[in-house]
Amino acid sequence: MLNYYIGVINMDKILQTQLVNIYNHIDAQEEEIEIAARLLSQAVHGEGDIVIKTFHDFTHLEPLLLHGELKLGNPSSFSAFENIDTPDRMLVVANTFDEEVKTFIDELRSRDIDFVLVSNYNRHENETLDNVHHYIDLSSPRPLIPTPNFDKIVNPYMNAFTYLYYHLYVLIDEMTNDDY
């Protein structure tokens, strides 16, 4: 029984350490985060909206982004490219930068729509991602916690995104609130 508790404590400690490492990787992107916040704040402070497009598991988080207490301005859900006006800004969130996300980003670029992309870095698409001006890496591309049979479990990409989102929220509030 004691070995069980030691194992649980060790796995918990590994999770804590890995989360701190992910948060540190996100913090190291301070300049990119500030630039992304400036872009999004243009819509919040101006006449535009933040239009949200989510992929993968993040589609389940979209209602919170649209209607939650800490929503960015007056956000809307992406419906069609034709519904996006010049003052609007897009927040695109995905777990992985796959072909579907790449196609969507390519369409945004071809239409000159300003956007922020948040996803895990895909080294197979490094040329594309390295040329996305407003890109933030979630820094959580795979499961992290080892199991006794040498598998790994728990990919905390949702934690990474919420940490980043709160960072963006605070910066945008500071940029758009005249009381600061």
C-alpha positions, 0 to 999 in steps of 0.5 A: 500500500505504501508503494501505491501512495509513493507512486501517486505522489511521484506521478503528481509531482511529475505533473506539477513539474511538467505543467510548470515547464509548459507555463515557462515555455509559454512565458518565454513567448512574451513578445508574441503574446503581447503582439497577439494581445495588441492585435486582438485589442484592436477589435475589442477597443474598436468597432470590430469583434473577435471571431473565434474558430476552434478545432479538435477538443477546443470546440467544447471550450468555445461556449466558454470563450463566447459567453464566459465571464472572461470573454474577450470583448463581444466575441462571435463564433466563426460562421463564414469568411464573408461575415468577417469585416475589416475591423474584426480579428480572429482567434484560431485555437487548435490542439495540433496544426494539421491539414484542416487548420493549415487550410483554414489559415491559408484561406485567412491569409488569402483574404487578408484577415488578421488572426492569432493562431494558438496551437502546438508546434508541428515540426513537419509544418515548421515552414508554415508556422514560422511564417505565421506572424501571430502564432503562439505555441501551446508547448504541450504536443504530447502526453507527459506522465509515464505509467508503469507499462511505459506509456504516457498519459495526460496531455495538458494542452487545455491547461496550457491554453487557459493559462495563455488565454488568461494572459491575453485577457489581462493584457487586453484589459490593460490595453483597452481599459482607460482606468489603467 
